[in-house]
Amino acid sequence: MVKTIRVSEEYHEWLSAHKREDETMEETLRRMTRGPHPSDVSGLLSEEEAEEAKKAVGRLRGRDRDRLDAARNAFEDGGKSE
């Protein structure tokens, strides 16, 4: 599956400046962000392990979202609600 992402012109220019002649933009992004190539991680987890990992990530994101919302509310309230 292919996905399209939007980036600012400035970021695209920066990324293009770092792109090597022999690589795609995806390869450049992976290199610059140190993301693994899918073939490097394919098959490391069973389907059950992958599902559990997804659930764990969801729980962590939920906690992060709760903390972010609390911080935002405190900032917007000027700390008055504590």
C-alpha positions in Angstrom: 0.0 0.0 0.0 1.3 3.5 -0.9 0.4 6.5 1.2 0.9 10.2 0.4 2.0 12.6 3.0 2.1 16.4 3.0 5.1 18.3 4.0 6.0 22.0 3.9 8.0 23.2 0.9 10.9 24.0 3.2 11.0 20.5 4.6 10.7 19.0 1.1 13.6 21.2 -0.1 15.7 20.1 2.9 14.9 16.5 2.3 15.6 16.8 -1.4 19.0 18.4 -0.6 19.9 15.3 1.4 18.6 12.7 -1.1 21.2 10.6 -2.7 21.1 10.0 -6.5 20.6 6.2 -6.0 17.7 6.4 -3.5 14.0 7.1 -3.5 12.4 9.7 -1.3 11.2 6.9 1.0 14.7 5.6 1.4 15.9 9.2 2.1 13.2 9.6 4.8 14.1 6.3 6.3 17.8 7.1 6.4 17.2 10.6 7.8 14.8 9.4 10.5 16.7 6.1 11.0 13.5 4.1 10.4 13.9 0.4 9.7 13.2 -1.0 6.2 10.1 -3.2 6.4 12.0 -6.2 5.2 14.4 -5.7 8.2 11.6 -6.2 10.7 9.2 -8.5 8.7 8.5 -11.7 10.6 10.1 -10.7 13.9 6.7 -11.0 15.7 4.0 -13.6 15.4 0.5 -12.2 14.6 -0.5 -12.6 18.2 2.6 -10.7 19.5 2.1 -8.0 16.9 -1.5 -7.6 18.1 -0.4 -7.3 21.7 2.2 -4.8 20.7 -0.4 -2.7 18.9 -2.6 -2.8 22.0 0.3 -1.7 24.3 1.1 1.2 22.0 -2.6 2.2 22.0 -2.6 2.2 25.8 0.6 4.3 25.9 -0.8 6.8 23.4 -3.9 7.1 25.5 -1.9 7.9 28.6 0.1 10.4 26.7 -3.1 12.0 25.3 -4.5 12.2 28.9 -1.3 13.9 30.2 -1.3 16.3 27.2 -4.9 17.2 27.7 -4.3 17.8 31.5 -1.3 20.0 30.7 -3.3 21.9 28.1 -6.2 22.4 30.5 -3.8 23.6 33.2 -2.2 26.1 30.8 -5.5 27.4 29.5 -6.9 27.7 33.1 -3.8 29.4 34.2 -3.3 26.7 36.9 -6.6 27.8 38.6 -8.2 24.4 38.5 -5.6 22.8 40.8 
